[in-house]
Amino acid sequence: MASPPALRSISRVVTRQPLINCRDENKKFLNLDWLVPGRPTQTRNVPMTGGVSVSLSGLSVLKIATDDGATCGILLDCAVRRPKMTDVDVVLLSQPDIDHMHGLVPLFGSEESGADETEEADAVRRRRPTLLMTNAAIPLATMAFYSMLLGATETEHELKTEDVDRAFKRATGLRYREEHVVVSSESLTVTATPYNSGRMVGGAIWRIKVNDVHDIVYAIDFNHKKEMILSGCSMMDLGLGSVRPGLVITSAGSSLGASSPSALRDAVLQTLRNDGNVLIPVDPSGRVLEILMILNAMWEEKRLMYPLLFVGPVVKATLEFARCQLEWMNEDLVKGLGHQQVDNPLALKRVTLCSTEKEAVRIMQQNRGPAVVLAVSDTLEDGPSRNFFARWAGNRRNTVIVLDPKQGSLAERIVQGTGRSKLKMTVSSRVPLQGEELKEYMENKATEKSEKDAVEEMAERDRAKVKRDNVKVIETKRDREPSSVAAAAVAAINADAMEEDGAEDGDGDDTECLIEGFELDEAAAFPMFPDEDDIERTLRTDEYGDIVDLSKLDPSSDPALSQALASEAAAERAPSDDEEDVPTKIERKEVSLQVQAHIEYLHFDGRSDSQSVQTMLTQMAPRSCVVVRGSQDMKAKLAATLVKDLEGLKSNVFVPDDEETVAVDLGSARSVIISDDLYQSMVMHTIGDVEMGWIDAELALDNQLVPARSSQKQGGIFIGDVKLSQLKRALAKASIASEFHAGGLYCQGDILVKRTDRGLAIEGQLSDQYYAIREVMYSQYHIC
């Protein structure tokens, strides 16, 4: 007689997501977390897995591993120039600005392997990970890199715009809430899903799911406040439900609260009315959109006539891309589009776009008055903003408004006051090449052109050879007899085939083939695909049967049309004001500057303040939290607060150094099948967005949960956190008087309800009043 299967006794509360139809026999699955007894678990169909551990190294490389050796590497943003790419499978981009993707183009922008590529370089290319970002972030991130490269005057970049194009062509764009499978194997499945971060168009908070059981949240530089362009983010919208994430990787937030738009408007108006200019250093494609919306609305509301200029090398393209991303923006911004309003919300009619500093200066000279200039970059280290600062910083009437001073930048130094007295800086300008430099440049251009022409000529010969080898083109006329056309086609192909075969091996081949692999029927009247030129020559009528007179379509027949076309072509060939007639170079000179302009620091970086970050993390109640960005003081303060707030939940909070590795054990889980008998005996209670119930079961060897052979009586499980103020209102509805005194709630009949470490406790003599009060208190909880 066979021995009965080994059983493991299980008595615990289980939860079930309402989206899963547990009436379906194929979906009666239950997940068990063996490391945390008594914790509500999820009912999901997942593969059986062992323990899952996570390590975060260098503040950016997340490695997920299982007990059986399966791994997945995730690079969280590309903030450093040369990121460590050992065993990285995917790169997640959270914000489309240079601060979060500085090393992206060097990693993804290299050319494809060629014949002369070394084996080592080809191996690196083959190990290139997947780049994930939102669809809206791709064009804006591209413009950010374009602006950095084309507007550089102080920094020499090795990258080219072609590298930027190649990098973002390899990106995989996702919509918000669209799940992407990163790794899928027998023992490890990892998915990544972006959610709105509320800071920049296309910015994302990433939810990483491991084996459909463990949740990892990567939330860096998010904004919970609603603005003109974007709606604020909410951690409750991440689809976690009532589940505590296993790990949250976040930033410490800002030490200052966000400045109000009215502060920006007041600072600008006060300077303009004092006959001073306003310089606002901005990023090229991120937070600048919100600033432009605020100022454009003020210009329209107050009907201001001062020039409002947005200066940068790719500002026109940036605004065009942004106008195409309305579905990613605030619903209130676009709900009237097509009904009450006709123009795009980002039309920005009061903003003048200038690609060069020279163009902006010309507009200001024409107006002969103060102006407001938003110039890239926001660090004042490069681009037109640096030259405008050198031009205006010496005048007391002018104002420089700094919105997001980067650490170590000139913008930070002038805000702190260390760069205001006798500031020495380099100012760059473009000057035309002359003499030997111009001659050398022209020679190099000629050499490059000849080499490029040679490569194109060789490629064209190769394409022509391939066409001759594979396709036999037969010239035919529509006015010939069908029989003669077919005969000519057969004769031409046979003659061509015999000539080629005779030249090679002297053996004729009488295969009648127009295109390799297709036999020519002797009864054919015309080739199936006649030459296009022949069709144009013989076309007499259009699809409606009307006679087509091609001479009427010739521009030379209409002198006025010919003159208009010639003028348009000449205008296109003529260089614009922004283009240089001759090649230029960057000329630098050192200047000593006494900063007399008013420096205004307004907090418009779009990051939630530290207090808000703390509140949202406390609501999520993660099992482990790693704080990776912010000042050391802010990170330490946030960690201490979280440890205190989550003390009863046994959460771990880490504040690693730059090169420190943090290891987190997410626990082990397995999927089991609920037997029919146990399923019928389950009594589930709907609590919020889940259903919860108590089971007494045993785990058999066939991976099934069966009813326990000896069920033990269990006390009620009280779920929820009831406040004494809520209980007081409930007692009042039951016509039971109560009042607060010395931290307790004294009720009618000398009954005391007070809070202890284990929850609410009721004290008093057993009576009808005691049981009535206890019944009201129980009604405030969910009981299993």
N, C-alpha and C positions, 0 to 999 in steps of 0.2 A: 504493500500500500504506500503510495507516494506521500511524502511528508507535505503538510500544508505550506503555502508560501509564507515567507517571512513578512511580518507586518510591522509597521511603525505607527505609533499612536499620534494623532494630530488633533489638537483642540485649540481652535483659534477663530478670530473674527476674519471673515473674507469679504472682499468687496468686488463688485462687478460694475463695469462701465455700462451705462444704459444703451450705448450705440451697438453693443454686441448682443445679438439675439440668442439668448441662452436656451430658447426653445428648440433651436436647431441642434440636432444630435451631433453634427460635425463640429460644433463650437463649444462643447462643454469642457473648457480647459481652465485650469487654475494655476496661477503662478505662486510659488512659495519662496520666501526669502528666509533661508535657514539661519542667517547671521543675526537677524533682529526678530526674536520671538515676539509674537503678539502684535507686530506691525501690520496694519491693513495692507493686503497685497492685491495685485491686479489680476483680472481674468482676461488673459490674452493668449493667443496661440503663438508660442515662440519655440525655437529649437532648444533642446536640452543643452545647457551650458554649465561650465564650471565657474570658478571664481573669475571676476573681472577686476583688473587693477589698472590704474591710470597714473601716469607720471607727467609732470609739466616741467620742462627744462628750459633755461634761458628765457623765461617768461613768455615763450611763444610756441614751443614745440610740444604738442600734446601727443602722447603715445598711449594707445589702448592695447592691452594684452590679456589673453585668457590663459587659464592654467595649462591648456594643451599646446601652447606655443603660437597661436594665431595672433597677429599684431596688425595695427593700423596706426599710421603716423599722420598727424594733422598739424599744419603750420597755421597758426592764428595770426593773420595779417603778415605783411612783409615790411616791417618798420625799419629794419636794418639793411645796410647796403649789401652785405654778403651773408644771407641767412644760412644756417646750418641745415642742409637738406638730406641728412642721413635718414634713410627709410621713411621719407615723407610721401604719403599717397595723395594728399589733397591740400590745397591752400584755400583758406576761407578769408575773404576780404570783407571787413565790416564797414568801412567808410571810404568813399572815393576821393581821398585827398592824399597828398604826398606824405604826410605824417604816418599814414597807415600802409603805404605801398611803395616806399622808397626803393626797395630792392626787387620790385616786381618785374620791371622791364629787363634788367640784367639776367634774371632767371628764366623768363619766358620769351625774351625777344631775340635770342640767338637764331641764326639761320638754320634751315634744315640740313641734314647731312648731305654731303656731296662726295664726289669720287675721291677728292684729295683730303677728306676728313680722316683724322686719326681714329683708331679704334677706341681710345679713351674718350675722345669728344663724342663719338657716336654713342657710347655707353651712357654718358651723362645725359644726352638728349633722350635716349630711350627711358631713362629713369625720371624724366620730367613729370611732376605730379599734375593732377587735375586742378585747374583754377576755377573756383566757384565764386560768383558774385551775382548781384541782381541785374536784370536787364537794363534798368535805368542807370546803374552805376557804370556800365561799360563806356558809353560815350562821354560821360562827365569825367571819368578817370582818365580817358584818353586826352581830353582837353587840358586837364591839369598837367599832364606830362608835356604836352605840346607847349603850353605856356612856360613851363620851366626851361625847356630847351631853347625855344625861339626868343624868349625874353631875357636870356642870360647875358649879362654884361660883366659880371664880376667872377663868375665861376665857369671854368672850362669843363664841359661834359663830354664824356666818351660816347654817350648814346646818340643815336640819330632818330629822326622821326620814323624811319622805316622799322627800327627796332620796336618802337611803341606800337605801330600798326600790327606787327607780327605777334607781339605779346597779347594784345587784347583780342585778336582773332582766335587765339587759342583758349579764350575764356568761355566758360559755360554759364550762360545767363539763366537765372531763375526768377519766377514770380514769388511774391510773398506767399508763404504757406505751402510752397511747392517742395515736396520732398525729393531729395536726390540720394540715390544709393551710392555710398562711397566705397564700401567693401562688402562683398557678399560671399561667404564661404560656409562650410558645414557647421563650424563652431563659432563664427563671428560675423555679425551683420551690423554695419554702421551706416546710418543715414544722417543727412544734414538738411535742415529746413530754415530758411531766412524769415524773419519777422521784422516789422517796421521798428526802426530805432528812434525815429522822431527828430534826428539831428540834421541830416542831409538827404537830399533826394536820392533814393536808392540805397541809403545806409541800412544796415541789417544787424539785428540780434540773432545769433545762430543757436538753434536747438539741435544738439547732437544726440541721437538715440542709439544705444548699444543693445543689440539683441532684442529690441522692442521692449526692454525691461528697464534699463538704466537711462537716466536723462542727464545730459551735461549741457549747461547753458553758458554760452560765451557772449557776455553783454559788456561791451566797452564803449564809452563815450556816447551814452544814450541821453535822450531828452524826453521827459514826461509831460512837458508843458505844450499846449496847443499854440501854434504860431500862425502867421498869415499863409505860409506855404504848406507846412506839414502839420499833421495831427500828432499829438504826443504819443509816446509808446506806453504800454501797460504790461507789466509782467504777468498779469492775469490772462492776457491774450495769447500766451505761448502754448496753449493746448495742454498744459500740465494737469488741469483739473484739480483734484485733491491730493495729487501725488507730490511728494517732496523730491526735488531734483537731487541726484546723487552728488553733483558737483556744479558749482557756479564760479566762473572766472570773470572777474569784473574789475572796474577801476574805482578809485576812492571818491570820484566826483570833484566838483569845484569847491573851493573854500569860500567863494563869494556867491551870493544869489544873483540871478540873471538881472541885468539892467532892463528897465522898461523902455519900450520904443519912444515914449515921451522924453526920456533923458537924451536920447540921440537927436530927436527933433529940436529940443531946446538948445543943445550945444551948437547945432548947425545954424539955426536961425540967429542966435546971439552973435556969432562970428560974422555972418553975412551982413547983419545990420550995422556992425562996427566997421564995415568996408574991409573985411579980411577974407582970405581964402581958407578953405577947409580941405585938408588931405586926410583920406581914410584908406590906409593900407588894407587890402583885402586879399583873400585867396581867390584863385582864378575861376572856380566852378562849384564851390560848395556853399558855405555860409553866405557868400556874397549875394546869392539870389534873395535871401530874406532881407538883407540890408537894402537892396535895390527896390524891393516891393515897398518897404517902409518909406523911403525917401520919395519914390515916385508918387505914392499916395499923398504925401504931404505937399508935393509940388502941385498936384491937381487940386487938392482941397484949398490951398491958400493962393493958387494961381501965381506962383512965383515965376519970375523971368530970369533968374540967375542960371547960368549954364550948369547942368548936372551931367558930368562926364564919367564914363566907365572906360578906363584905359588899360589895354593889355594886348598882346599879340594875337590872341584868338578869341576876343570877347564876342565878336559877331557870331562865330560858329557855336560858341558856348550857349548863347541865348537861343539860337535856332534849335539846338539839341534840347535845351530845357523846355522850350515850348511844346515839344513832342512828348513830354513825360507827364502830362496832366493827370493821367490815371494813378500816378504815384503820389499825388499831392492831396492837400486838404479837400475834403468833399465840398465844404462851403465855398471854396475858391472857384470851383468849376461847375457847381450845380446849375448856375444860370446860363452857362455857355450854350448858345444855340437858341435861347428863348429871350430872356430880358437883355442879355448882353451879346454883342456881335464880335467884339475883339477878343483875342486870346488874353487871358489874365496876365500873361507875361509879355504883353506887347510893349509895356514900359515906354509910352509915347514921350514922356518928359526926359528920358535918359538918352544922351547922345553917346554912341559907341565909337571909340577911337582906337585904331590898331597901333598907333605909334604916338610917342610923346610929341613929335613934331606936329601932328594933326591936332592934338589937344591944345597946344600952345597957339596955333593959328586961330582956333575958334575963340579962345579967351581974348586974343588981341582984337578980334572983330567986335566982341561985346564990350570991351573996355570997362570991365567991372569985376567984382569978386566972383569966384566960382567954387563949386564943390567937385572934387576929383576923387573917385574911387579907383585906385591904381594897384596893380599886382606888383610885388608880392606883399603878403602881410608881415613878413619879417623885416622889411626894409634893408635886406641884405643884397637884393638883386632886383632887376626889372625897373620899370618906370617909376615905381613908388620911391625908390632911392634917389633918383634924380629930382623928383618933385620935392622931396624932403630937403635936399641940399639947396634947392631954389627958394623955398619958403620958410625954412626953419629960423632964419635970422630976423624975421619981421614979427614984432610983438602983436600985431593985429591978427596974424594967422593962427590957426588951430590945427593940431594933428590929433586925430581921434584913433586911438589904438584899441582894437577889439579883442585880439587874441595874441598876446605877446608870447612868442615861442622862447623856450629856455635857451639862454646864451645868445639870443639875437640882438640886433641893434634896437628893435622895438622894445624889448624887455629892459635894456639899459636906459633908454630915455624915460621909460615909465618909472623905473626905480630912482632916477635922478643922477645915475652915475655917468650918463653920457651927455649931459647938458652943458658943461663948461669946457670950452676949447676942445670940441670934438674933432678928432682927426679922422677923415674918411676918404675913401677913393670914389671919385665920380668918373663914370665912363660915358663915352659918346662914340658914335660911329662916324668915321671920316673916310673919304674916298682914297683908294689906293693910288699911288703915284710912282713914277720912275721904275726902278728895278723890281719893286714889289708888284706893280701892275703887270709888268712884262712876265715875271715868273708865274703870276696867277693865270694869265692868258695862255701861257705855254702848258701849264698843268691842265687847264680846261680842255685845250685842244687834244692833249694826249688822252685824257679820259674819254673824250668824244670819239676819237679814233678807235680806242679799245672797245668801247661800247658798240660802235657800228660794226666792228669785226665780229663781235660775239653775236649780234643780231643777224648779220649776214650768214654766219655759219648755221645758226638755228633755222633761218629761212631755207637754206639749202637742204638741211635735214628734213624739214617738213615737206618740201617739194619732192624729195626722194621717196619719202614714205607714201606720198600721194601717187607718184608714178608707179611704185611697186604694187600698190593695192587696188587702185582704181583706174580703169580705162575709160576716158572721156571720149565720146563720139559726137562729132558735130553733125547736126541734122537740120533739115529745113522743113517747115510745115507744109510748104507747097509741093513737096515731092510725093510721089505715089507711095502708099503704105508698103507695097511689096518691095519697092526699090530701097526704102528705108531699112527694112528688116534685112534685106540682102546685103546692103552696105555695112550694117552693123556686124553681121556674121563674118563678112569678108575681112573687115578691119581687125576684128578680134583674132581670127585665125592667122592673119598675116603677122600680127604683133606677137602672138604666142610662138609661131614658128621661128620668127627672127630671134626672139630672146632665147628659146631653147637651142636653136642652132648655134648661137654664139657661145652657149655654155657647154653643151655636150653633143651637139649635132643631131639629137633625136627630136623630131617634130612632135608636137602635141596638138591634136585637132579638137581640144575641148573648147566649146563655144561658151565663154564666160565673160559677162560684163563686169561684175564685181566678184571677187574670189568667194566661192561657196555657192554662187547662184548660176544655174544653167539658163541659157538663152533659148527660148522657144522659137522654132523656125517659122511659126505662123505669126510671130509678133509683128505688129504694125509700127510701133514706136517704142523707144526706150521708156522704161517706167519713170525715170527721173531725168527729163531732158535738161540740157544746159540752160541756166537761167538767162544768160544773154540772148539765147535763141528765142526764148519766150517773149522777152521784151521787144525783140525785133519784129516778131510776128503777131503781137497782141493788137487786135483791131477794135474790140469792144470791151466794155466793162461788165460787171456781173449783172447789170440791169439791161444790157443789150444796147446801150448807147455807144455811138462811135466816139473813140477817144482821139483827140487831136493833141499829140504831145508837143506840138510847136507852141500851143498857147501857154504851156507851162514853162517855157524857156524865158528866164528873166531878161534876156537881151532883147526880147520883142517889146518890152515896156520900158522906155527910157527912165521914167520916174522911179519905177521899182528897182531898176539897175543902179540908179544913183543912190537910193536909200540903202540898198544892200552894201554898196561900196563904202558909204560913210560909216555904216555900222561895223564893217570889217576893219576899217582904219581905226575906229575908236577902240576896238578890242586889241588891236596890235599896239596902240600907243600906250606908253607906260603911265600908270596912275601917279597921283601925288605921293602915294605911300611907297612906290617902288623906286629903287635907286638906278640911275642911268649907268653908273659904273660900280664895280665891286668895291666893298667897303671893308674896313677893319675896325676893331674896337680900340680906342685910344683912352688910356686911363691917366688921371692926374690926381695927386694928393691935395686935399683942401683942408684948411683949418676953419672950423665952423663954431660960432658961438650961438647956441640954441636959445633964441628969445621967444619963439612961438609958444603958445599955450599948449601943454600936453594933457589931453583928456583920456583917461582910461575908462572905458565902458565894457562891462562884461557881457559880450555877445558871442561867446564861443559855442553856445548851444548845448552845453553839458549840464546835466542835473547837478544840483548842489549836494554836498555830502549828507545833509540831513535827509533829503529825499531818497538818496541811494540807500541809506540805512533803513528807512521805512519800507522800501520795496523789498529789500533783502530779508527783512524780518517777516514780511508777509509770505515770501516764498519758503522760508525756513529750510534752506538747503542742508543736507547732511555734512557737506564740506564746502568751504568757500576759500578761494584764492584771490587775493587783492594784488594786481600786477601793475597798475598804473597810478600815478599821482605822487605827490611829495611824500617823503618818509613820515613826516608828522601826520599828514592826512591819512595815510594807510594805517599807521599804528592806532590812530584814534578810531577809525572805522572798525578795525579788528577788535579793539577792546570793547566797543559798544555792542558789536554782534555777539561776542562771547557772553556778555551779560544778558542780552535780550533772548538768546537761544540757549540759555543755561540748562533748562529742563529738557531740551530736545537732544542733548549730547552732540551738538554740531562742532565740527573742527574748522578753525579759521587759520589761514596761513598768510604770512607776508614775506615771500621769498626775496632774496637778493637777485641781482641780475643773472648770475651764473649758478644759482642754487636750483636743485631739482627737488620738486615736491612729489611725493608718492601718496596716492589715495587708493584705498581698497573699496571698490563699489559693492563687494559681496558676491555671493553666488546665488544662482536661481535655477529653477528647472520647471519644465512644463509637465503637468500631470493631467490625467483624464478623470473627470468626476463620473463615477458609476451611476447607472440609472436609479438605483435604490437611494443613494445619497442625494442625488439631484431632486428626487421627489420629496425628500424630507426637509430640504432647505427652506427656511422662512426668511425672505429678504425684506428689508426695510429701505425705502427710498429716503436718502439723506443728501440733500443738495443735488449734485450731478452724478452721484453713484448710488448703487444699491448695496446694502450691507446686511450680513447675517452671520449667525454662529453655527459652526459645525463641530461634531465629534466624529473623527474619521481615522482610518488607518491606511497606510500606504503599502500596497502589495507590490510584489516583484514585477508584475506586468504593467507597472507605472500607472495604476489606477487607485483612486481614492474610494474606499468602501466604508460603510458605516462601522463605527467602533463596536466591538463585541461587548464591551462593558462600558456603557456611557456613564460619566460622572456628572453629578449635578453641578452646574456652574452658576455663580451669581450673575446678576445683570451687569452688562457693560454699558456705562454711561459715556456717551460720545458728545462732545461739545464743551464750550466754556461759557457758563452762565454768570453774568454779573449780578451783584446784589441789587443794583438799580433796576435791572430787568425783572428780577424776582419780585421786587416791591410793586411794580406796575401790574404784574400778573396776580399778586395777592389782592390788589385793589379791585381788579376786575371780578375776583371771587368774593368780594365784600368782606375781606379780612383786613383789619387795620394793622399797620406796621409803621415803625419809625426807626431811623438810624441813631445809634448811640455807641460811642467808644469802639467804632469799627465794626459793629455787628448790627443785625437787623432784628429788633425786638418786635415780636408779633403778638397779636391778641391771644390771651391764655397763657402768658408767661413762657412763650416758646422763643428760643433764640436760634437764629441762623447766622453762622459766621463762616468766614473763609479760612481754610487750613492749607497746608502744603499739598494735600491730596484732593482738594476741591472744597465744595460746600459741605458743611456739617450742621445737623439740626439737633438741638438739645432741648429737653423738657420732659414733663411727666406724660406718660402714655394716656391719651384721651382722644375723644373724637376730634377736638381741635388740632391735636398733634398730627393725626393721620390726614386731616384735611389739608394742613399746610404742607405735609410731606408729598401729598398727591399733586399739589400745585407745583412744588419744586421739581418733582419727577417729570412733569409735563414739559418743562423747559429743556429737557435733554432728549436725545434719541437713545433708546435702550434696546440692546440686543440680548 
